């Protein structure tokens, strides 16, 4: 396969991309399943949200620990340990009293953050510069597809008993099988000179802002877009389809965006993508009066805002290596959790103030990020 082909993946790259899809599937299945079970136990929405927030503490811990741990253990062994921890947690979680779920959620968040960070770092380390954008586009498309399939799988296997938890553990074991072959090249990781996440934030402020932006828009849209559409007169089933449309764009447009990232200035591309999302959101009040127009705009919006993350992953991967790359990706994982938390809070507040608050929140957030991208030269 030549370097000019549209899908330039080696067997090692394909294995990591497939693993990323499994991670996405397992992640969305676990988030949905745990929330539903806690609700059945009688916990309030605020307590369920607090439990979900425990995962961010685990991600924060790994932002400090992961660069040195990976340098000491190696990439493949670190991945296996994270997979083993995640699988074990899925098996024991339903047998534990719900009070312990808050503690276990910290460890599950740490394992999940480790898996995503190591897969991003691993894939970037084995990807040549001339095809890095397409490779990372395939990665984010695979993760988005997995996240979209998680609730669908749960609808088939149900939410009762141990079966869905065993399914989550089984998916984790399946991922381990793809890491195991020696033909899947594992890069070496150097010992970091400085492992403080604050240092990584200084090195790549735009990357961390992009992670927070992506999480904020994704979480706010998944939470409030159907409610926004229903307030404008949409039926519940039609409003839910808007989420599917946005996720379809997040999956389908990543390879073309990555292909563009291999051919034009990447910083200018993320500026353009953030501008597209900001303008797109400003048209939501008008577009949601027409079903076809709404589907088209939200498909484009989903692809563009996930595309920002795709290109930022590509830029960081081209500028940093080894433990430094792992540290930046770990810090991005923590910022994703921060963005998810504050995105929901700010979008909910905006919708409380104004009917079109979600659209205005999305437009303003992307405009602020675009301004930051225009001013900064660091990734």
C-alpha positions in Angstrom: 0.0 0.0 0.0 1.5 3.3 -1.0 1.8 6.4 1.2 -0.6 8.3 -1.1 -3.5 5.8 -0.5 -6.5 7.1 1.5 -6.3 4.4 4.1 -2.5 4.0 4.9 -2.7 1.7 7.9 -0.2 -1.0 8.9 -1.4 -4.1 10.8 -0.1 -2.6 14.0 -2.0 0.7 13.4 -5.2 -1.2 12.5 -4.9 -3.3 15.7 -4.7 -0.1 17.9 -7.6 1.6 15.9 -9.7 -1.5 16.5 -8.8 -1.6 20.2 -9.9 2.1 20.4 -13.3 1.2 19.0 -13.6 -1.5 21.7 -12.6 1.0 24.4 -15.3 3.4 23.1 -17.9 0.7 23.2 -17.0 -0.5 26.7 -16.8 3.1 28.0 -20.3 4.1 26.8 -21.8 0.8 27.9 -20.3 1.3 31.4 -21.4 4.9 31.7 -25.0 4.1 30.7 -25.2 0.9 32.8 -23.8 2.3 36.0 -26.1 5.4 35.8 -29.2 3.2 35.3 -28.3 0.8 38.1 -27.6 3.7 40.5 -31.0 5.1 39.6 -32.7 1.7 40.4 -31.0 1.9 43.8 -32.8 5.1 44.5 -29.9 7.6 44.2 -30.7 11.1 43.1 -29.5 12.7 39.8 -27.0 14.7 41.8 -25.5 11.6 43.4 -25.4 9.8 40.1 -23.6 12.8 38.7 -21.2 12.8 41.6 -20.4 9.1 41.0 -19.7 9.9 37.4 -17.4 12.7 38.5 -15.3 10.2 40.5 -13.9 9.1 37.1 -12.3 12.5 36.6 -10.3 12.0 39.9 -8.9 8.8 38.5 -8.0 10.6 35.3 -6.3 13.4 37.3 -4.2 10.8 39.2 -3.0 9.2 36.0 -2.0 12.6 34.6 0.6 12.6 37.4 1.5 8.9 37.4 1.2 7.6 33.8 4.4 9.0 32.2 6.7 7.5 34.8 4.7 4.3 35.1 4.7 3.7 31.4 8.5 4.4 31.2 9.1 1.9 34.0 6.6 -0.9 32.8 6.7 -0.4 29.1 3.8 0.4 26.8 2.4 -3.1 26.3 2.6 -4.1 30.0 1.0 -0.9 31.1 -1.8 -1.5 28.6 -2.3 -5.1 29.9 -2.4 -3.9 33.6 -5.1 -1.3 32.7 -7.1 -3.9 30.8 -6.9 -6.3 33.7 -8.0 -3.7 36.2 -10.9 -2.6 34.1 -12.0 -6.2 33.5 -11.8 -7.0 37.2 -13.8 -3.9 38.2 -16.6 -4.9 35.9 -16.8 -8.4 37.4 -16.8 -7.2 41.1 -18.8 -4.0 40.7 -22.3 -5.4 40.8 -21.4 -7.5 43.9 -20.4 -4.5 45.9 -22.7 -2.2 48.0 -23.3 1.1 46.2 -21.3 3.1 48.7 -18.2 1.4 47.4 -19.1 2.2 43.8 -17.8 5.8 44.3 -14.4 4.5 45.3 -14.4 1.9 42.5 -15.4 4.5 40.0 -12.1 6.3 40.7 -10.2 3.2 39.7 -12.4 2.6 36.7 -11.8 6.2 35.6 -8.0 5.7 36.1 -8.1 2.5 34.0 -10.2 4.1 31.3 -8.0 7.2 31.1 -4.9 5.0 30.9 -6.4 2.9 28.0 -7.3 6.0 25.9 -4.0 7.8 26.6 -1.9 4.8 25.8 -3.8 3.9 22.6 -3.4 7.5 21.4 0.3 7.6 22.3 0.9 4.1 20.8 -0.8 4.9 17.5 1.0 8.3 17.2 4.4 6.7 17.9 4.1 4.2 15.1 2.5 6.6 12.5 4.6 8.4 9.9 4.2 12.1 9.7 2.8 12.2 6.2 -0.2 10.0 7.1 -0.6 11.0 10.8 -3.8 13.0 10.2 -5.7 10.2 8.4 -4.5 7.7 11.1 -5.8 9.8 13.9 -9.0 10.5 12.0 -9.6 6.8 11.8 -8.8 6.6 15.6 -11.4 9.2 16.6 -13.9 7.7 14.1 -13.5 4.3 15.7 -13.9 5.7 19.2 -17.0 7.6 18.2 -18.5 4.5 16.5 -17.8 2.5 19.7 -19.5 5.1 21.9 -22.5 5.1 19.6 -22.8 1.3 19.7 -22.5 1.0 23.5 -26.1 1.9 24.3 -27.3 -0.2 21.3 -25.5 -3.3 22.7 -27.0 -2.6 26.1 -30.5 -2.5 24.6 -30.0 -6.1 23.2 -28.4 -7.7 26.3 -30.5 -5.7 28.8 -29.5 -4.0 32.1 -30.5 -6.6 34.6 -28.2 -8.9 36.6 -24.5 -9.7 35.9 -24.7 -10.2 32.1 -24.1 -6.6 31.0 -21.2 -6.3 33.4 -19.7 -9.6 32.1 -20.2 -8.2 28.6 -18.1 -5.2 29.6 -15.4 -7.4 31.0 -15.5 -9.6 27.9 -15.0 -6.6 25.6 -11.9 -5.6 27.7 -10.5 -9.1 27.3 -11.1 -9.0 23.6 -9.1 -5.8 23.4 -6.2 -7.5 25.2 -6.1 -10.2 22.5 -5.3 -7.5 20.0 -2.4 -6.1 22.1 -0.9 -9.5 22.7 0.7 -10.4 19.3 4.4 -9.5 19.1 3.8 -8.3 15.6 1.9 -5.3 17.1 4.9 -3.1 17.5 5.1 -1.4 20.9 7.2 1.8 21.1 9.7 2.4 23.9 9.0 5.2 26.4 11.8 7.3 27.9 11.8 8.4 31.6 10.4 11.9 31.9 12.5 14.7 33.1 9.5 16.4 34.6 6.2 14.7 35.2 4.1 17.6 36.5 0.8 18.0 34.6 1.2 21.8 35.0 4.3 21.5 32.8 2.3 19.7 30.2 -0.3 22.4 30.3 2.3 25.0 29.6 3.7 22.9 26.7 0.3 22.4 24.9 -2.3 24.8 26.2 -4.3 24.7 22.9 -4.5 20.9 23.0 -5.9 20.9 26.5 -8.4 23.6 25.6 -9.5 21.5 22.6 -10.0 18.5 24.8 -12.2 20.6 27.2 -14.1 22.1 24.3 -14.8 18.7 22.7 -16.1 17.2 25.9 -18.2 20.3 26.7 -20.0 20.4 23.4 -20.4 16.6 23.2 -21.8 16.3 26.8 -24.0 19.4 26.4 -25.4 18.2 23.1 -26.0 14.6 24.3 -27.8 16.0 27.4 -29.7 19.0 26.1 -30.1 18.8 22.3 -33.2 16.6 22.4 -34.8 18.8 25.1 -34.0 21.9 23.0 -35.6 20.4 19.9 -38.7 19.3 21.9 -39.0 22.8 23.2 -39.3 23.9 19.6 -42.0 21.5 18.8 -40.2 18.3 17.8 -41.5 14.9 18.8 -39.4 13.0 21.3 -38.4 10.2 18.9 -37.4 12.8 16.2 -35.5 14.8 18.7 -33.4 11.8 19.7 -32.5 11.2 16.1 -30.7 14.5 16.1 -28.1 12.9 18.4 -27.7 10.0 16.0 -27.2 12.4 13.2 -24.5 14.3 15.1 -22.7 11.1 16.0 -22.9 10.0 12.3 -21.0 13.1 11.3 -18.5 12.5 14.1 -17.8 9.1 12.6 -18.1 9.7 8.8 -16.1 13.0 8.6 -13.0 12.1 10.6 -11.1 10.4 7.7 -11.7 13.3 5.3 -10.7 15.8 8.0 -7.6 13.8 8.8 -6.8 13.6 5.1 -7.0 17.4 4.9 -4.7 17.6 8.0 -2.1 15.7 6.0 -2.2 18.3 3.2 -2.8 21.7 4.7 -1.6 23.7 7.7 -3.1 21.9 10.7 -3.4 25.0 13.0 -5.4 26.8 10.3 -7.6 23.8 9.9 -8.6 23.7 13.6 -9.3 27.5 13.3 -11.5 26.8 10.3 -13.3 23.9 12.0 -14.0 25.9 15.2 -15.4 28.7 13.0 -17.6 26.2 11.2 -19.1 24.9 14.5 -19.6 28.4 15.8 -21.5 29.5 12.7 -23.3 26.2 12.5 -24.7 26.6 16.0 -25.9 30.2 15.3 -28.1 28.7 12.6 -29.7 26.1 14.9 -32.7 28.3 15.8 -33.5 28.6 12.1 -32.5 25.1 11.1 -34.6 23.4 13.7 -37.7 24.7 12.0 -36.9 22.4 9.0 -36.1 18.7 9.6 -33.9 18.2 6.6 -31.8 21.3 7.2 -31.5 20.4 10.9 -30.1 16.9 10.1 -27.7 18.3 7.6 -26.3 21.0 9.9 -26.0 18.7 12.9 -24.2 16.1 10.8 -21.6 18.7 9.8 -21.4 20.0 13.3 -20.7 16.6 14.7 -17.9 16.0 12.2 -16.4 19.4 12.7 -16.2 19.6 16.5 -14.8 16.0 16.8 -12.5 17.0 13.9 -10.9 19.7 16.1 -9.9 17.0 18.5 -8.6 14.8 15.7 -6.3 17.5 14.3 -5.1 18.5 17.8 -4.2 14.9 18.5 -2.3 14.9 15.2 -0.4 18.2 16.0 0.6 17.0 19.4 1.7 13.6 18.1 3.9 15.4 15.5 5.6 17.7 18.0 6.1 15.5 21.1 7.4 12.0 21.7 7.7 9.4 24.5 6.8 10.2 28.0 6.2 13.8 27.1 3.5 12.8 24.6 1.9 10.4 27.2 1.9 13.2 29.8 0.2 15.7 27.4 -2.4 13.1 26.4 -3.0 12.3 30.1 -3.5 16.0 30.9 -5.9 16.2 27.9 -7.8 13.3 29.4 -8.2 15.1 32.6 -9.3 18.3 30.8 -11.9 16.2 28.9 -13.5 15.4 32.3 -13.4 19.1 33.3 -15.0 20.1 30.0 -17.7 17.5 30.4 -18.6 18.7 33.9 -18.6 22.4 33.2 -20.1 22.0 29.7 -23.2 20.5 31.2 -23.5 23.1 33.9 -23.0 26.1 31.6 -25.2 24.8 28.8 -27.9 24.0 31.3 -27.6 27.5 32.7 -27.8 29.0 29.3 -30.9 27.0 28.4 -32.5 28.2 31.7 -31.9 31.8 30.7 -32.9 31.6 27.0 -34.8 29.2 24.7 -31.8 29.0 22.3 -29.3 28.9 25.1 -27.7 25.6 23.9 -27.0 27.1 20.4 -25.5 30.3 21.9 -23.4 28.3 24.4 -21.9 26.2 21.6 -21.3 29.2 19.4 -19.6 31.2 22.1 -17.4 28.3 23.3 -16.1 27.6 19.8 -15.6 31.3 19.1 -13.5 31.6 22.3 -11.4 28.6 21.3 -11.0 30.0 17.8 -9.7 33.2 19.3 -7.3 31.3 21.4 -6.1 29.3 18.4 -5.5 32.5 16.4 -3.3 34.0 19.1 -1.3 31.0 20.2 1.6 29.4 18.4 2.0 26.4 20.9 -0.1 23.3 20.1 
